[in-house]
Amino acid sequence: MRKLALMFSVCALALSAPAFAEEAKPAPAKEAAKALDAVKAPVEEQAKTSRGSVTIAGKAVAYTATAGTLTLRDDDGKPTASMFYVAYVADRAKGGAERPVTFFYNGGPGSSSMWLHMGSFGPVVVKTEAPNPAKPAPFQIVSNPDSLLDKTDIVFIDAVGAGYSRPLIDNPGPKFWGVDQDIDAFARGITRYVTINNRWNSPKYLFGESYGTTRSGGLVAKLQDQGMQFNGVVLLSSILNYGVRSPGFDRIYQTYLPSYAVTAAYHNKLATKPANLDAFLKEVRDYANGPYAAALAKGTDISEAEAAAVAQKLSAYTGLSVAFLRQADLRVDLSRFRKELLRDQRRTVGRLDSRFIGIDVDAAGEEPEYDASDVQVSGPYIAAVNSYLRGTLGYQTDLTYFPSAPGVNQAWDWRHKPPGGGRTLPVANTALDLASAMRENPKLKVYALNGLYDFATPFFGTEYDVAHMQLDPSLRGNVRFAYYPSGHMVYLSLDQLTQMKADVAKFYDDAAR
């Protein structure tokens, strides 16, 4: 089960550090293509419709569900890929106002949308209660009172090679597996959906999770450049700039520090438990951006006295020993922190959600043997999406539903061409794209949702990315933040899903003004 879950996880960010284009050469196309099943997706678009109803805030919302495919075509009109989607469109009174439509997708890169589909704002959810491990099957797939269907129509989209999405004919998977290649595929898929469903005049939103936020930054700029205007972009567990994680740069250690601190507090590893978590985290943020940043910038030129003082402060914030911090040169990699924090208890903490507890065979090892927050929730989601698509929605296919595209991580091309005709970046920084989209569309609103216990995309990293978008003062108010006592997938806890729904609903109301 562990190997299966690890292979399928990539619900969000597949790598704790980015793969760099100059270091990681994409696998040969034919090798990556072999990983996809032999069953071929049809070129002809499919659509299986059904009716449903969900009660939200005491009111029944009737809808039409469509599980189907969008045929992507190149500039010459030749079919290149079949993109699977599930759309939920609420009934609208004749002559009623245009309803918004929101396009949802997960990250990976190369993940299907099963996580957001089965966990967040669709009409049904699979019940989990993070950080408690999921109970064995049968899993509960229940009506979702926190669905966003009262505010917007919803379209969940699977990346090419994931879910039931597949490359077509002679187009290998790696043709779509790259930052800009993926943005192009989603742009073509969304444009196709909008066109065949007559949604060009509908208010439009993008909702991406993890690497899906990287996609959103580039996608909103590309689609707006093609004439499709957007009202809002929701970033759940965001990472826009992978350059921050480049080897040799110290910013990543600053980024992790507040997340280390809140995790240590949660597991009672601090000498003094913070009386006010918000005040504590502001203090840690200030230290990370001030004395800690200055100390790291000095490299080996730092004095012994300063290094000792920094180690003492880091120990107070992280619960790690001064000796360990000095041995780590004041730079604690994520895997080491996850192993070291509870080493005295022979336990590890999760990556996607640091509240989860793992048990390694080797308590003396360098890094955790698995991510407890991954393997303990993968099972319910994989079972739920297969059961729901084939059973409730009645979508029948011989294709295998891939939670993540096989071979995608080895083949991913991390290079990115930002807007404006500048040089190609070796790794993605789509904060540049999002900033460009906001300048060109000053009404575009952005909402960044963050889990405090998320190590995959730490909240301080999101704040850094946004702060370095070089937004004009007139645009800075278009970006808002929300924080939850949760991990990477905020919706894994139903009470946090309820709060997130309330926050996002208000965002939609404000963005419509």
C-alpha positions in Angstrom: 0.0 0.0 0.0 2.8 2.4 0.8 4.4 2.1 -2.6 1.1 2.5 -4.3 0.2 5.6 -2.4 3.6 7.1 -2.9 3.3 6.5 -6.7 -0.2 8.0 -6.9 0.1 10.8 -4.4 1.3 13.9 -6.1 -2.0 15.4 -5.1 -0.1 18.5 -5.2 3.6 19.0 -5.3 5.5 16.0 -6.4 8.9 17.2 -5.4 10.2 18.7 -2.2 12.6 20.6 -4.4 12.2 21.3 -8.1 13.7 19.4 -10.9 15.8 21.8 -12.8 15.8 21.8 -16.6 19.5 21.9 -16.8 20.0 19.0 -14.5 17.1 16.7 -15.1 16.8 15.6 -18.7 13.4 14.5 -19.8 13.1 10.8 -20.2 12.8 9.6 -23.8 9.2 10.1 -25.1 8.8 6.4 -26.0 9.9 5.3 -22.5 7.4 7.6 -20.8 4.7 6.6 -23.2 5.1 3.0 -22.3 3.9 3.8 -18.8 0.5 4.8 -20.2 -2.0 1.9 -20.6 -2.5 0.4 -24.1 -6.1 1.4 -24.3 -6.6 4.4 -26.6 -8.8 7.3 -25.8 -11.3 8.1 -28.5 -10.7 11.1 -30.7 -14.5 11.8 -30.7 -15.6 13.9 -27.7 -17.6 12.0 -25.1 -20.3 13.3 -22.8 -22.3 11.3 -20.2 -24.9 13.5 -18.4 -26.9 12.9 -15.3 -29.0 14.9 -12.9 -28.4 15.6 -9.3 -29.2 17.9 -6.4 -27.2 19.2 -3.4 -28.5 21.1 -0.4 -26.4 24.2 0.5 -27.3 26.5 3.3 -30.7 24.8 3.5 -31.5 25.3 -0.1 -31.6 22.6 -2.8 -29.4 23.3 -5.8 -30.4 21.2 -8.8 -27.7 20.6 -11.4 -26.6 18.7 -14.5 -23.4 16.7 -14.2 -21.4 16.0 -17.4 -18.5 13.5 -17.4 -16.8 13.8 -20.7 -13.8 14.6 -22.9 -12.5 17.6 -24.7 -10.5 16.9 -27.9 -7.4 19.2 -28.0 -6.2 20.2 -31.4 -3.0 21.8 -32.6 -2.9 25.0 -34.7 -3.4 22.9 -37.8 -6.6 21.4 -36.4 -5.0 18.0 -35.8 -6.2 16.2 -32.6 -3.4 15.9 -30.0 -5.0 14.9 -26.7 -8.3 13.9 -25.1 -8.8 15.9 -21.9 -11.2 14.4 -19.3 -13.5 16.7 -17.3 -16.5 16.6 -15.0 -18.7 19.6 -15.0 -21.5 20.6 -12.6 -23.9 23.2 -14.0 -26.7 24.5 -11.7 -30.1 25.1 -13.1 -30.7 28.7 -14.2 -34.0 30.3 -14.6 -34.8 31.4 -18.1 -33.5 34.9 -18.6 -31.5 34.7 -15.3 -28.1 36.3 -14.9 -25.1 34.5 -16.3 -23.6 32.2 -13.7 -19.9 32.2 -13.1 -17.9 29.1 -14.1 -14.8 27.9 -12.3 -12.1 25.6 -13.6 -10.5 23.4 -11.0 -7.4 21.3 -11.2 -4.7 19.8 -9.0 -1.0 20.0 -9.3 1.7 17.3 -9.2 2.8 18.2 -11.8 0.8 15.7 -13.7 -1.9 15.0 -11.1 -5.5 14.3 -11.8 -8.2 16.4 -10.2 -9.5 13.7 -7.9 -8.3 15.5 -4.8 -10.2 18.7 -5.4 -13.1 16.8 -7.0 -13.6 14.3 -4.2 -12.6 16.6 -1.3 -13.4 20.3 -1.9 -16.3 22.1 -3.5 -18.1 19.6 -5.7 -21.6 18.3 -4.8 -20.1 15.2 -3.0 -17.0 14.6 -0.8 -15.3 11.5 0.6 -15.3 11.9 4.4 -11.8 12.2 6.1 -10.9 13.9 9.3 -7.3 15.0 9.2 -5.0 14.5 11.0 -6.7 11.3 12.0 -5.9 8.3 9.7 -8.7 7.3 7.4 -10.7 4.2 8.4 -10.7 1.2 6.0 -13.2 0.8 3.2 -16.1 1.2 2.7 -15.4 4.9 2.6 -18.3 7.4 3.0 -19.1 9.5 -0.1 -21.6 12.0 1.0 -23.5 15.0 -0.2 -21.4 18.2 0.3 -23.2 21.1 2.1 -20.0 23.2 1.5 -20.2 22.9 -2.3 -19.5 26.1 -4.2 -22.3 25.2 -6.7 -24.5 27.9 -5.1 -21.9 30.5 -6.3 -20.5 29.1 -9.5 -20.7 26.3 -12.0 -17.8 23.9 -11.6 -15.5 22.1 -14.0 -12.8 19.7 -12.8 -10.1 19.0 -15.4 -7.5 16.2 -15.5 -4.0 16.9 -16.8 -3.0 15.0 -20.0 -1.9 11.5 -18.9 -3.7 11.7 -15.6 -7.2 10.6 -14.7 -8.9 9.6 -18.0 -7.0 12.3 -20.0 -4.7 10.8 -22.7 -2.5 11.9 -25.5 -3.9 11.0 -28.9 -2.5 9.2 -32.0 1.3 9.8 -32.3 1.5 12.4 -29.6 3.6 11.0 -26.6 2.8 12.0 -23.1 6.0 14.1 -22.7 4.8 16.4 -25.4 2.4 17.8 -22.8 4.6 17.4 -19.8 6.3 20.7 -19.1 5.5 24.1 -17.6 4.6 25.8 -20.9 3.3 22.7 -22.6 0.9 22.1 -19.8 -0.3 25.7 -19.8 -0.9 25.4 -23.5 -2.9 22.2 -23.1 -5.1 23.6 -20.4 -5.6 26.8 -22.3 -6.9 24.8 -25.3 -9.1 22.6 -23.1 -10.7 25.5 -21.3 -11.2 27.4 -24.6 -12.9 24.3 -26.0 -15.2 23.9 -23.0 -16.2 27.6 -23.0 -16.8 27.5 -26.8 -19.0 24.3 -27.0 -21.0 25.3 -23.9 -21.5 28.9 -24.9 -19.8 30.3 -21.7 -17.8 33.1 -23.3 -19.9 35.8 -21.5 -19.9 34.0 -18.1 -17.7 35.4 -15.2 -14.7 33.1 -15.1 -12.4 31.8 -12.4 -9.4 29.5 -12.1 -8.9 27.4 -9.0 -5.6 25.5 -8.7 -4.0 23.6 -5.9 -0.2 23.4 -5.4 1.5 23.0 -8.8 -1.9 23.9 -10.1 -1.2 27.4 -8.8 2.0 27.5 -10.9 -0.2 26.5 -13.8 -2.8 29.2 -12.9 -0.2 32.0 -13.0 0.7 31.2 -16.5 -2.7 30.1 -17.6 -4.6 33.3 -16.7 -2.0 35.4 -18.5 -2.1 33.2 -21.6 -5.9 33.0 -21.8 -6.3 36.8 -21.2 -3.7 37.4 -24.0 -6.0 35.3 -26.2 -9.0 37.4 -25.3 -10.6 35.4 -22.5 -11.0 37.7 -19.4 -11.1 36.4 -15.9 -12.7 37.7 -12.7 -10.6 35.8 -10.2 -7.9 33.3 -9.4 -7.9 31.1 -6.3 -4.5 29.8 -5.2 -4.8 26.8 -2.8 -1.4 25.9 -1.2 0.5 28.0 -3.6 3.9 27.9 -5.2 4.5 30.3 -8.1 8.3 30.7 -8.1 10.4 27.5 -8.2 13.6 29.6 -8.5 13.4 30.2 -4.8 14.2 26.5 -4.3 17.2 26.5 -6.5 20.3 24.8 -4.9 22.7 27.2 -3.3 20.0 29.8 -2.4 19.2 30.2 1.3 15.7 31.6 0.9 14.1 28.2 1.2 15.4 27.9 4.8 13.7 31.2 5.7 10.6 30.0 4.0 10.3 26.9 6.1 11.1 28.5 9.4 7.5 29.7 10.3 6.2 26.2 9.3 8.8 24.5 11.4 7.8 26.7 14.4 4.1 26.1 14.2 4.7 22.4 13.8 7.0 22.3 16.8 4.3 24.1 18.8 1.6 21.7 17.7 3.7 18.7 18.8 4.6 20.3 22.1 8.4 20.5 21.4 8.9 24.1 22.4 10.1 25.0 25.8 7.3 27.6 26.1 4.0 27.1 24.2 3.0 30.3 22.4 0.1 32.1 24.1 -1.0 33.6 20.8 -0.2 31.7 17.7 -0.7 34.7 15.3 1.7 36.8 17.4 4.2 34.0 17.6 4.2 33.5 13.8 4.7 37.2 13.2 7.7 37.1 15.5 9.1 34.1 13.6 8.4 35.8 10.2 10.2 38.9 11.3 13.2 36.9 12.6 13.3 34.9 9.3 13.3 38.1 7.2 15.7 39.9 9.5 18.5 38.4 11.7 18.2 34.9 10.2 18.4 36.2 6.6 21.4 38.3 7.5 23.2 35.4 9.1 22.6 33.1 6.1 23.7 35.7 3.7 27.1 35.8 5.4 27.8 32.2 4.6 31.1 31.0 6.1 31.9 34.6 7.0 29.5 34.5 9.9 31.3 35.0 13.2 31.2 32.2 15.9 29.3 34.5 18.2 26.6 35.3 15.7 26.2 31.6 14.6 25.8 30.6 18.3 23.2 33.2 18.9 21.2 32.2 15.7 21.4 28.6 16.7 19.9 29.4 20.1 17.1 31.4 18.5 16.3 28.7 16.0 16.3 26.1 18.7 13.7 28.2 20.6 11.5 28.4 17.5 11.9 24.8 16.2 12.4 22.6 19.2 15.6 21.2 17.6 18.8 21.1 19.7 21.4 23.8 19.4 24.0 21.0 18.6 21.9 19.7 15.7 21.4 23.2 14.3 25.1 23.9 14.4 25.9 20.6 12.7 23.4 21.5 10.0 25.1 24.9 9.5 21.9 26.6 10.6 20.2 25.2 7.5 17.7 22.4 8.2 16.4 20.6 5.1 12.8 19.6 5.3 13.4 15.9 5.3 15.8 16.3 8.2 13.3 18.4 10.2 10.6 15.8 9.7 12.9 13.1 11.0 14.5 15.0 13.8 11.6 16.7 15.5 10.1 13.6 17.1 13.2 11.3 16.9 13.2 10.8 20.6 9.7 9.3 20.2 10.8 7.2 17.2 8.2 9.1 15.1 8.2 11.3 12.0 6.0 14.1 10.9 4.1 14.4 7.6 5.1 16.5 4.6 1.7 17.4 3.2 0.4 17.9 6.7 2.9 18.0 9.6 0.3 17.1 12.2 0.3 13.5 10.9 2.6 11.0 12.6 4.7 8.3 10.9 6.6 5.3 12.2 9.9 4.3 10.5 11.7 1.0 10.8 14.9 2.8 11.3 14.6 5.6 13.9 18.3 6.5 13.4 17.8 7.3 9.7 18.5 10.6 7.9 15.0 11.2 6.5 11.5 9.7 6.9 10.8 6.5 5.0 7.3 7.7 3.9 4.9 10.6 4.3 2.2 9.6 6.7 0.0 12.5 5.6 0.1 11.1 2.1 -0.4 7.4 2.5 -3.1 7.7 5.1 -5.4 9.6 2.8 -4.6 8.3 -0.7 -6.8 5.2 -0.3 -10.1 6.9 0.3 -9.6 9.3 -2.6 -8.6 6.6 -5.1 -11.5 4.4 -4.2 -14.0 7.3 -4.1 -13.2 8.7 -7.5 -13.3 5.3 -9.3 -16.5 4.4 -7.5 -18.2 7.8 -8.1 -17.3 8.3 -11.8 -18.3 4.8 -12.8 -21.2 4.3 -10.5 -23.0 7.6 -9.6 -22.1 9.4 -12.9 -22.2 6.3 -15.0 -19.1 7.1 -17.0 -17.8 3.9 -18.7 -14.4 3.5 -20.2 -11.7 0.8 -20.6 -9.1 3.4 -19.6 -7.4 3.2 -16.2 -8.0 6.2 -14.0 -4.5 7.4 -13.2 -4.3 9.6 -10.0 -1.0 10.8 -11.5 0.4 10.4 -15.0 2.9 7.5 -15.1 6.4 8.8 -15.9 5.5 12.4 -15.6 8.1 13.4 -13.0 11.0 12.1 -15.0 9.8 13.7 -18.2 8.8 17.2 -16.9 10.3 20.2 -18.6 10.7 22.9 -16.0 11.7 25.7 -18.4 9.3 28.7 -18.7 9.0 31.6 -21.1 7.4 34.5 -19.1 5.3 37.2 -20.8 7.0 40.1 -22.4 9.5 38.4 -24.6 12.2 38.0 -22.0 14.6 35.1 -21.8 13.5 31.6 -21.0 13.8 30.8 -17.3 15.4 27.5 -16.3 12.6 26.9 -13.8 9.1 28.2 -13.5 8.3 31.6 -12.0 4.7 32.2 -13.0 4.4 35.0 -10.4 5.7 37.1 -13.3 2.8 35.9 -15.5 0.2 36.5 -12.8 1.5 40.0 -12.1 1.3 40.8 -15.9 -2.3 39.5 -16.0 -3.2 41.8 -13.1 -1.6 44.8 -14.6 -3.5 44.2 -17.9 -6.7 43.4 -16.1 -6.8 45.7 -13.0 -10.1 44.1 -11.8 -8.6 40.6 -11.5 -8.8 39.4 -7.9 -6.5 36.8 -6.4 -7.1 34.7 -3.2 -4.3 32.7 -1.6 -5.5 30.0 0.7 -2.9 28.4 3.0 -2.6 25.6 5.5 -0.3 26.4 8.5 0.9 22.8 8.7 1.7 22.5 5.0 5.4 21.7 4.3 4.9 21.0 0.5 4.1 24.7 -0.1 4.7 26.6 3.1 2.6 29.7 3.6 5.6 32.0 4.1 6.7 31.0 0.6 3.4 32.1 -0.8 3.8 35.4 1.0 7.2 35.9 -0.4 6.1 35.1 -4.0 3.3 37.6 -3.8 5.4 40.2 -2.2 7.9 39.9 -5.1 5.3 40.3 -7.9 6.2 44.0 -8.1 2.6 45.0 -8.1 1.7 48.6 -8.3 0.2 49.9 -5.0 -3.2 50.3 -6.7 -3.2 46.5 -7.4 -2.0 45.1 -4.1 -5.4 45.2 -2.5 -6.6 42.8 -5.2 -4.7 40.0 -3.4 -6.0 38.6 -0.2 -4.8 35.7 2.1 -6.5 33.2 4.3 -4.9 30.7 6.7 -6.2 27.5 8.2 -5.0 25.1 11.0 -4.6 22.4 8.4 -2.2 20.9 5.9 -1.7 21.1 2.2 -5.2 19.9 1.4 -7.3 22.1 3.7 -10.4 20.2 2.8 -9.2 16.9 4.5 -10.8 18.2 7.6 -14.5 18.9 7.1 -14.7 21.7 9.7 -11.9 23.5 7.8 -13.7 22.9 4.5 -16.7 24.7 6.0 -14.6 27.7 6.9 -12.9 27.7 3.6 -16.2 27.6 1.8 -17.4 30.7 3.7 -14.2 32.6 2.9 -14.2 31.6 -0.8 -17.9 32.4 -1.1 -17.3 36.0 0.1 -14.4 36.3 -2.3 -16.8 35.4 -5.2 -19.3 38.0 -3.9 -16.6 40.7 -3.7 -15.0 39.8 -7.1 -18.5 40.2 -8.8 -18.7 43.9 -7.7 
